[in-house]
Amino acid sequence: MTQGRGPRQFGSTEHLASEAIAAYVDGELRMSAYLRAAHHLSICPDCAFEVDAQQQARRALRRSADVAMPSGLLGLLSQIPSCNSGEPADKSPFAGPAADSTATSRLWSRRWRR
C-alpha cells in the first residue's frame, strides 16, 4: 500500500531557481508552486532579496520609455547580404587570408586546450 506524499519541502540549503523567481514575480506559477515558493521566501532571506531585486527590475522596465528605432536602421539592415546568394554560409565577410589558414586554426586550438 502506497502512502500519499505531501508537498515537497525545501531543504535549508536549497534556493529558488532564477526562472522560478521570475515566474513568481510575474504571477506565472500555479497555485501549489506559488504557495511553496511563498513559504520558502518567508524563511529564506537570500531568495527574498532576489525576488525584491526582480520586482525592482520589473518596475523599472515598466516605467521606462518605449525604445525608438532610428529611422535609417531598417534600410541598413535590409542591405545586409543573405547567405542564400550562392556563397557558403560559413564564409565570413570579415575573414582575411589568415582566417582560412590551417596553421592559424591549429594555433588557436592549441591555445584553447591550455
C-alpha positions as CSV (number, residue, x, y, z in Angstrom):
1,M,0.0,0.0,0.0
2,T,1.5,3.3,-1.0
3,Q,1.1,6.4,1.1
4,G,0.4,9.7,-0.5
5,R,3.2,12.1,-0.3
6,G,2.6,15.7,0.9
7,P,4.0,18.7,-0.9
8,R,7.8,18.8,-1.3
9,Q,9.6,20.7,1.4
10,F,12.6,22.8,0.5
11,G,15.8,21.9,2.4
12,S,17.6,24.5,4.4
13,T,20.3,24.8,1.7
14,E,18.0,24.8,-1.4
15,H,17.1,28.1,-3.1
16,L,14.6,29.0,-5.8
17,A,15.9,28.9,-9.3
18,S,16.1,32.2,-11.2
19,E,13.4,31.0,-13.5
20,A,11.1,30.3,-10.5
21,I,11.8,33.7,-9.1
22,A,10.9,35.4,-12.4
23,A,7.7,33.3,-12.7
24,Y,6.8,34.1,-9.1
25,V,7.2,37.9,-9.7
26,D,5.3,37.7,-13.0
27,G,2.5,35.7,-11.4
28,E,3.0,32.7,-13.7
29,L,3.3,29.9,-11.1
30,R,0.4,27.5,-10.5
31,M,-1.1,27.9,-7.1
32,S,0.6,25.0,-5.4
33,A,4.0,26.1,-6.7
34,Y,3.3,29.7,-5.7
35,L,2.4,28.6,-2.2
36,R,5.6,26.6,-1.9
37,A,7.7,29.5,-3.2
38,A,5.9,32.0,-0.8
39,H,6.6,29.7,2.1
40,H,10.3,29.4,1.1
41,L,10.5,33.2,0.7
42,S,9.2,33.6,4.3
43,I,12.2,31.6,5.7
44,C,15.0,32.4,3.1
45,P,16.3,36.0,3.1
46,D,18.6,35.2,0.1
47,C,15.7,34.3,-2.1
48,A,13.5,37.1,-0.7
49,F,16.3,39.5,-1.7
50,E,16.4,38.0,-5.2
51,V,12.6,38.4,-5.5
52,D,12.8,42.0,-4.4
53,A,15.6,42.7,-7.0
54,Q,13.4,41.0,-9.7
55,Q,10.4,43.1,-8.7
56,Q,12.5,46.3,-8.9
57,A,13.8,45.4,-12.3
58,R,10.3,44.7,-13.5
59,R,9.0,48.0,-12.2
60,A,12.0,49.8,-13.8
61,L,11.3,48.2,-17.2
62,R,7.6,49.1,-17.0
63,R,8.4,52.7,-16.2
64,S,10.9,53.0,-19.0
65,A,10.1,54.8,-22.2
66,D,9.4,52.9,-25.4
67,V,12.5,52.1,-27.4
68,A,12.7,54.0,-30.6
69,M,14.4,52.6,-33.7
70,P,16.5,55.1,-35.7
71,S,14.7,55.8,-39.0
72,G,17.6,54.6,-41.2
73,L,18.1,51.3,-39.3
74,L,15.6,49.2,-41.3
75,G,17.1,50.3,-44.6
76,L,20.7,49.5,-43.4
77,L,19.5,46.1,-42.2
78,S,17.9,45.3,-45.5
79,Q,21.2,45.9,-47.2
80,I,22.9,43.0,-45.3
81,P,23.5,40.2,-47.8
82,S,21.8,37.0,-47.1
83,C,23.6,33.6,-47.0
84,N,21.3,32.3,-49.8
85,S,23.2,34.2,-52.5
86,G,25.3,31.2,-53.5
87,E,28.2,31.8,-51.2
88,P,29.0,29.3,-48.4
89,A,27.2,30.2,-45.2
90,D,30.5,29.8,-43.2
91,K,32.4,32.3,-45.3
92,S,32.7,35.5,-43.2
93,P,32.9,38.9,-44.9
94,F,35.5,39.8,-42.2
95,A,37.7,36.8,-43.0
96,G,41.1,37.6,-44.5
97,P,43.6,35.2,-45.8
98,A,44.8,34.4,-42.3
99,A,41.3,33.4,-41.2
100,D,41.3,30.5,-43.7
101,S,44.8,29.3,-42.8
102,T,45.1,25.8,-41.3
103,A,48.1,27.0,-39.3
104,T,46.1,29.7,-37.7
105,S,43.3,27.3,-36.7
106,R,45.9,24.9,-35.2
107,L,47.4,27.7,-33.2
108,W,44.1,28.7,-31.8
109,S,43.1,25.1,-30.9
110,R,46.4,24.7,-29.0
111,R,45.8,27.9,-27.1
112,W,42.2,26.8,-26.1
113,R,43.5,23.5,-24.8
114,R,45.8,25.1,-22.3
